[in-house]
Amino acid sequence: MKRFHHLSLSLALITAVSMTGCGKSQPSSNETMTTGPQATGEDGHEDHHHPTEGPHHGSLIELGAEEYHGEMVHDEKAETVTIYVLDSAAKAAVPIDATEITINVKHGEKGAQFKLAAQPDEGDPEGKSSRFVSSDKKLGEDLHDEQTEATLVLSIGGKSYRGKIAHDHDHEHDHAH
């Protein structure tokens, strides 16, 4: 009889623990389970998909708290570096009031500054550009060097933005657009 009592008590305990889920409730079919802060990620951004490349198949550069993006396309055959200014979703062009933008490059203790001239894209309004181009061969070489730190610097609507340009050698650079 004692054995039966221990078995019943053990079974009751297992049933009780499995029903409570160790204090964690499971979401119903119309609820979603979240972790971390509600509606925002650990970094304060809203939880959303982060694109890995821009509409021109270039590398993305975050500007501000993802207020805007730059997209860098390095065409090694034509020896050009093109920066496209894009919206927060990195999909639509953002024409800006600038005749040039800058890429600051640091290699060891040496620094250099490269200007990219405005070359308005089709659809950019008069006096604005969402596309900036440099044909400086040295800029292309520096951006390809793993030891180089590069930063995009530009102004949008009177506010200055800086974005770190990451090395992305797995990405294909030779796009003809």
C-alpha positions as CSV (number, residue, x, y, z in Angstrom):
1,M,0.0,0.0,0.0
2,K,2.9,2.4,0.8
3,R,4.3,1.8,-2.7
4,F,1.0,2.7,-4.3
5,H,0.9,5.9,-2.2
6,H,4.4,6.9,-3.3
7,L,3.6,6.2,-6.9
8,S,0.4,8.2,-6.7
9,L,2.1,11.1,-5.1
10,S,5.0,11.1,-7.7
11,L,2.5,11.0,-10.5
12,A,0.5,13.9,-9.0
13,L,3.7,15.9,-8.6
14,I,4.8,15.3,-12.2
15,T,1.3,16.2,-13.5
16,A,1.3,19.4,-11.4
17,V,4.7,20.5,-12.7
18,S,3.9,19.7,-16.3
19,M,0.7,21.7,-16.2
20,T,2.3,24.8,-14.7
21,G,5.3,24.6,-17.0
22,C,7.7,25.6,-14.2
23,G,6.0,28.9,-13.8
24,K,6.2,29.9,-17.5
25,S,3.0,30.3,-19.4
26,Q,2.9,29.4,-23.0
27,P,1.4,31.9,-25.5
28,S,-2.1,31.1,-26.8
29,S,-2.5,30.6,-30.6
30,N,-3.3,34.3,-31.1
31,E,-0.4,35.6,-28.9
32,T,3.3,36.0,-29.8
33,M,6.1,35.2,-27.5
34,T,8.8,38.0,-27.2
35,T,12.1,38.2,-25.5
36,G,13.9,41.3,-24.3
37,P,12.2,44.7,-24.3
38,Q,8.8,44.8,-25.9
39,A,8.6,46.2,-29.5
40,T,12.3,47.2,-29.5
41,G,15.5,45.3,-29.7
42,E,18.3,45.3,-27.2
43,D,19.9,48.3,-29.1
44,G,16.7,50.4,-28.8
45,H,15.8,49.8,-32.5
46,E,12.3,48.5,-33.4
47,D,12.5,44.8,-34.1
48,H,12.6,44.6,-37.9
49,H,14.5,43.0,-40.8
50,H,18.0,44.5,-41.5
51,P,18.8,44.4,-45.2
52,T,22.2,43.0,-46.2
53,E,22.6,44.9,-49.5
54,G,21.1,47.9,-51.2
55,P,19.0,48.1,-54.4
56,H,22.2,48.4,-56.5
57,H,23.6,45.3,-54.9
58,G,26.2,47.3,-52.9
59,S,27.3,47.2,-49.2
60,L,25.2,49.2,-46.8
61,I,26.4,51.9,-44.5
62,E,24.3,52.8,-41.5
63,L,23.8,56.5,-41.0
64,G,22.5,57.8,-37.6
65,A,20.3,55.4,-35.8
66,E,19.3,53.9,-39.2
67,E,17.7,57.1,-40.1
68,Y,19.3,56.8,-43.5
69,H,21.7,54.4,-45.3
70,G,24.5,54.8,-47.7
71,E,25.1,52.1,-50.3
72,M,28.6,51.6,-51.7
73,V,29.1,50.1,-55.1
74,H,32.8,49.5,-55.9
75,D,33.2,48.8,-59.6
76,E,36.8,47.6,-59.9
77,K,36.7,47.3,-63.7
78,A,35.6,51.0,-64.2
79,E,37.7,52.0,-61.1
80,T,34.8,53.9,-59.5
81,V,33.3,54.0,-56.1
82,T,29.7,55.1,-56.0
83,I,27.7,56.0,-52.9
84,Y,23.9,56.1,-53.1
85,V,22.0,57.8,-50.3
86,L,19.0,55.7,-49.2
87,D,16.1,55.9,-46.8
88,S,15.8,54.1,-43.4
89,A,14.7,50.9,-45.1
90,A,17.6,51.1,-47.5
91,K,15.2,50.9,-50.5
92,A,14.4,54.3,-51.8
93,A,16.7,57.1,-53.0
94,V,17.1,60.2,-50.8
95,P,18.3,63.1,-53.0
96,I,20.3,65.6,-50.9
97,D,21.5,69.2,-51.3
98,A,25.2,68.5,-51.7
99,T,27.6,68.8,-54.6
100,E,29.9,66.3,-52.9
101,I,30.3,64.0,-50.0
102,T,33.4,62.7,-48.3
103,I,35.0,59.3,-47.4
104,N,37.7,59.7,-44.7
105,V,40.2,56.9,-44.7
106,K,42.7,56.0,-42.0
107,H,45.5,53.4,-42.6
108,G,47.7,53.1,-39.6
109,E,48.7,56.7,-38.6
110,K,48.1,58.1,-42.1
111,G,44.8,59.6,-43.1
112,A,43.3,60.7,-46.4
113,Q,40.1,62.3,-47.5
114,F,38.3,61.5,-50.8
115,K,35.5,63.6,-52.3
116,L,32.8,62.0,-54.3
117,A,31.0,64.3,-56.7
118,A,27.3,64.5,-57.1
119,Q,26.1,62.7,-60.3
120,P,22.3,63.0,-59.9
121,D,20.5,59.7,-60.6
122,E,17.5,59.5,-62.9
123,G,14.5,60.9,-61.0
124,D,16.6,63.1,-58.7
125,P,15.0,66.6,-58.5
126,E,16.9,69.6,-59.9
127,G,19.8,70.7,-57.6
128,K,19.8,67.5,-55.6
129,S,21.5,64.2,-55.9
130,S,21.2,60.7,-54.4
131,R,24.3,59.4,-56.2
132,F,27.9,60.4,-55.6
133,V,30.9,59.1,-57.6
134,S,34.7,59.0,-57.3
135,S,37.1,57.7,-60.0
136,D,40.1,58.0,-57.7
137,K,42.0,54.7,-58.0
138,K,43.6,55.2,-54.6
139,L,40.2,55.3,-52.9
140,G,39.4,51.9,-54.4
141,E,42.7,50.5,-53.3
142,D,42.3,51.8,-49.8
143,L,38.8,50.5,-49.4
144,H,40.0,47.0,-50.5
145,D,42.8,47.0,-47.8
146,E,41.8,45.1,-44.6
147,Q,43.9,47.5,-42.5
148,T,42.0,50.6,-43.7
149,E,39.3,52.2,-41.6
150,A,36.9,54.2,-43.7
151,T,34.0,56.5,-42.8
152,L,31.4,58.1,-45.0
153,V,30.6,61.7,-44.0
154,L,27.7,63.7,-45.4
155,S,24.9,66.1,-44.4
156,I,21.2,65.5,-44.9
157,G,18.7,68.3,-44.2
158,G,21.4,70.3,-42.3
159,K,22.3,67.4,-40.0
160,S,25.7,65.7,-40.2
161,Y,26.0,62.0,-40.5
162,R,28.9,59.6,-40.3
163,G,28.9,55.9,-41.1
164,K,31.6,53.3,-40.8
165,I,32.3,51.5,-44.1
166,A,32.7,47.8,-43.4
167,H,35.0,45.5,-45.4
168,D,32.9,43.0,-47.3
169,H,35.2,40.9,-49.5
170,D,32.7,38.1,-49.8
171,H,30.5,40.6,-51.7
172,E,30.9,40.9,-55.5
173,H,32.1,44.4,-56.4
174,D,32.1,44.3,-60.2
175,H,28.5,45.4,-60.9
176,A,27.9,47.3,-64.1
177,H,25.0,49.7,-63.6
